[in-house]
Amino acid sequence: MLFQKRKARPEEQGGLPRHIGIIMDGNGRWAKKRGLPRMAGHRAGAQVFRKIARYCNQIGIQCLTVYAFSTENWKRPKEEVDSIMELFRQYLREALEDFKDENIVTRFIGDRSVLAPDLIQLMAEAEEASANKTGMILNIAINYGGRQEIVYAARRLAQQCLEGKCSPDDITEQAIDEQMDTAGQPDPDLIIRPSGEMRTSNFLLWQSAYSEYLFDHILWPDFKTSHIDQAIEEYRRRNRRFGGV
């Protein structure tokens, strides 16, 4: 287990990660352990997400990116997918009220074109309602895949070359950065994955080249603000060399 017993609150110390990514995993297993339908786990996980988002904003995290629904999650049973989308719909309606007094900028990353029209509209409303806020940027990854994001970035740059706006020699790391869904934000310093799985699952592949990863067996619905504190303490103990000595 990587998390250590908590010593001091992160806001009492320096060296906070600027950007945290979280793969919110383990909802289904949490429900199964309790003899509940998988949807009960997703509902519990949604409540934890709200609490963690508020806490990260309170302690001064600049950006938080959460993996809500991947491009691969469409492979799940239709009933479960429909239930997740309905839960997301409910969240968006409530978020327009719940988060209106929170200084959090809400953004959605991923391909929203295949989502239901009312979901797309609710997402746009949530983004517009928070656009002028100055606090933490909350990226919610919905129908998101890291490989897909890179493909779309490459297509946009290729189109610019076809239109004579740039040449292949102009395609640099910075040029690709500017085409990412998180353009203008710092790359994630720390990525947390609860649930015991130890893989990236196509999450922020480009942006996480030098991210610190923390894996633990805690299932997402059991995740608490104290686990964020402990993850940050572990992050501070790491020696980030970025390829150097």
C-alpha positions in Angstrom: 0.0 0.0 0.0 1.5 3.3 -1.1 -0.5 5.7 1.1 1.1 6.5 4.4 -0.5 7.7 7.6 -1.4 11.4 7.4 0.9 13.9 9.1 -0.2 17.4 8.1 -2.8 18.9 5.9 -1.5 19.8 2.4 -2.5 23.4 2.8 -0.1 23.6 5.7 2.8 22.8 3.5 4.3 23.9 0.2 4.9 21.9 -3.0 1.3 21.0 -4.0 1.0 19.3 -7.3 -0.5 21.8 -9.8 -2.6 19.2 -11.6 -4.0 16.0 -10.3 -5.6 13.3 -12.4 -7.9 10.6 -10.9 -9.0 7.4 -12.6 -12.3 6.9 -10.6 -12.3 3.1 -10.6 -13.9 0.4 -8.5 -17.6 1.5 -8.3 -18.9 -1.8 -9.7 -16.8 -3.9 -7.3 -17.8 -1.8 -4.4 -21.4 -2.5 -5.1 -20.8 -6.2 -5.7 -19.1 -6.6 -2.3 -22.3 -5.2 -0.7 -24.7 -7.3 -2.8 -26.0 -4.1 -4.6 -26.5 -3.4 -8.3 -23.6 -1.9 -10.0 -25.5 1.4 -10.4 -25.5 1.8 -6.6 -21.7 1.9 -6.9 -21.8 4.6 -9.6 -24.1 6.7 -7.5 -21.8 6.4 -4.4 -18.8 7.2 -6.6 -20.6 10.3 -7.9 -21.0 11.6 -4.4 -17.3 11.0 -3.6 -16.3 12.9 -6.8 -18.2 16.0 -5.7 -16.5 15.9 -2.3 -13.0 15.4 -3.7 -13.5 18.1 -6.3 -14.5 20.7 -3.6 -11.6 19.6 -1.4 -9.0 19.9 -4.2 -10.2 23.4 -4.9 -10.1 24.3 -1.2 -6.5 23.2 -0.7 -5.2 25.1 -3.8 -5.0 22.5 -6.6 -4.9 24.4 -10.0 -6.4 21.6 -12.1 -8.2 18.4 -11.4 -9.0 15.9 -14.2 -11.3 13.0 -13.5 -11.9 10.0 -15.7 -15.7 9.6 -15.8 -16.4 7.6 -18.9 -13.9 6.2 -21.4 -14.3 5.5 -25.1 -14.0 1.8 -24.1 -16.8 2.0 -21.6 -19.4 1.8 -24.4 -18.6 -2.0 -24.4 -20.3 -2.4 -21.1 -23.9 -3.7 -21.0 -26.4 -1.3 -22.5 -28.4 -1.1 -19.3 -25.3 0.0 -17.3 -24.3 2.5 -19.9 -27.8 4.0 -20.0 -27.8 4.2 -16.2 -24.4 6.0 -16.2 -25.6 8.5 -18.7 -28.7 9.2 -16.7 -26.6 9.6 -13.6 -24.4 12.0 -15.6 -27.5 13.9 -16.8 -28.7 14.2 -13.2 -25.3 15.4 -12.0 -25.2 18.1 -14.7 -28.6 19.4 -13.7 -27.6 19.4 -10.0 -24.1 20.8 -10.7 -25.6 23.9 -12.3 -27.1 24.6 -8.8 -24.6 22.9 -6.4 -21.4 24.4 -7.9 -22.8 27.8 -8.7 -21.3 29.2 -5.5 -18.1 27.2 -5.9 -15.1 29.0 -7.5 -14.5 26.1 -9.9 -14.2 26.2 -13.7 -15.9 23.2 -15.2 -14.7 21.8 -18.5 -15.4 18.6 -20.4 -12.8 16.7 -22.4 -13.4 13.9 -24.9 -15.7 13.5 -27.9 -19.1 14.8 -26.9 -20.5 14.5 -30.5 -21.9 11.0 -29.9 -23.7 11.9 -26.7 -27.4 12.7 -26.4 -28.3 16.2 -27.5 -29.7 17.2 -24.1 -26.4 16.1 -22.5 -24.4 18.1 -24.9 -26.6 21.1 -24.1 -26.2 20.6 -20.3 -22.4 20.3 -20.7 -22.3 23.6 -22.6 -24.5 25.3 -20.0 -22.2 24.1 -17.2 -19.1 25.3 -19.0 -20.7 28.7 -19.7 -21.9 29.2 -16.2 -18.4 28.7 -14.7 -16.3 30.3 -17.5 -15.6 33.5 -15.6 -14.6 31.9 -12.3 -11.0 32.0 -11.1 -10.6 28.9 -9.0 -9.6 25.3 -9.9 -10.2 24.0 -13.4 -12.2 20.8 -13.2 -11.8 18.7 -16.3 -14.4 15.9 -16.6 -13.3 13.3 -19.1 -16.5 11.9 -20.8 -16.3 9.6 -23.8 -12.6 10.3 -23.6 -9.6 8.2 -24.8 -6.0 9.3 -24.8 -5.2 7.7 -28.1 -8.3 9.2 -29.7 -7.3 12.6 -28.4 -3.8 12.3 -30.0 -5.4 11.1 -33.3 -7.7 14.1 -33.4 -4.8 16.5 -32.7 -2.8 14.9 -35.5 -5.8 15.3 -37.9 -6.2 19.0 -37.0 -2.5 19.6 -37.6 -2.6 17.7 -40.9 -5.5 19.8 -42.0 -3.6 23.0 -41.2 -0.8 21.7 -43.4 -3.2 21.0 -46.2 -4.5 24.5 -45.9 -1.0 25.9 -46.1 -1.2 27.3 -42.5 1.8 25.3 -41.4 4.4 22.8 -42.7 5.3 19.4 -41.4 8.4 21.0 -39.9 6.2 23.1 -37.7 4.7 20.1 -36.0 6.5 20.2 -32.6 5.7 19.0 -29.2 4.4 22.4 -28.4 2.2 22.4 -31.5 0.7 19.1 -30.4 0.3 20.4 -26.8 -1.8 23.2 -28.2 -4.2 20.7 -29.9 -4.8 18.7 -26.7 -8.1 18.9 -24.8 -6.1 20.3 -21.9 -4.3 23.0 -23.9 -3.0 25.8 -21.7 -3.0 23.8 -18.5 0.0 22.3 -16.8 0.5 18.6 -17.4 -0.7 16.4 -14.5 2.0 16.1 -11.8 0.2 13.3 -10.0 -2.3 10.7 -11.2 -4.1 8.6 -8.7 -5.8 5.3 -9.4 -7.7 3.5 -6.7 -9.3 0.0 -6.9 -6.1 -2.1 -7.2 -5.7 -1.9 -11.0 -2.3 -0.9 -12.1 -2.6 0.5 -15.6 -3.2 3.8 -17.3 -6.3 2.7 -19.2 -5.8 5.2 -22.0 -6.0 8.3 -19.7 -4.1 11.4 -20.6 -1.4 9.5 -22.5 0.3 12.5 -24.0 0.0 14.7 -20.9 1.2 12.1 -18.4 4.7 11.5 -19.9 6.3 12.6 -16.6 3.4 12.2 -14.2 3.9 10.5 -10.8 1.5 7.6 -10.4 -0.1 6.3 -7.2 -2.0 3.0 -7.2 -4.0 1.7 -4.3 -6.6 -1.0 -3.4 -9.1 1.5 -2.1 -12.3 1.4 -4.2 -13.4 4.8 -5.4 -16.6 5.0 -3.3 -14.5 4.5 -0.2 -12.0 7.3 -1.2 -11.8 10.2 1.2 -10.2 13.6 1.4 -7.6 12.1 3.7 -6.5 9.9 0.8 -5.8 13.0 -1.2 -3.7 14.3 1.6 -1.7 11.0 1.8 -1.2 10.9 -2.0 0.2 14.5 -1.9 2.5 13.5 0.9 3.8 10.6 -1.1 4.1 12.8 -4.2 6.3 15.2 -2.1 8.7 12.4 -1.3 9.3 11.5 -4.9 12.4 12.9 -6.7 11.1 14.1 -10.1 14.1 14.1 -12.5 12.2 14.5 -15.8 14.8 12.3 -17.5 17.8 13.9 -15.8 20.1 12.7 -13.0 
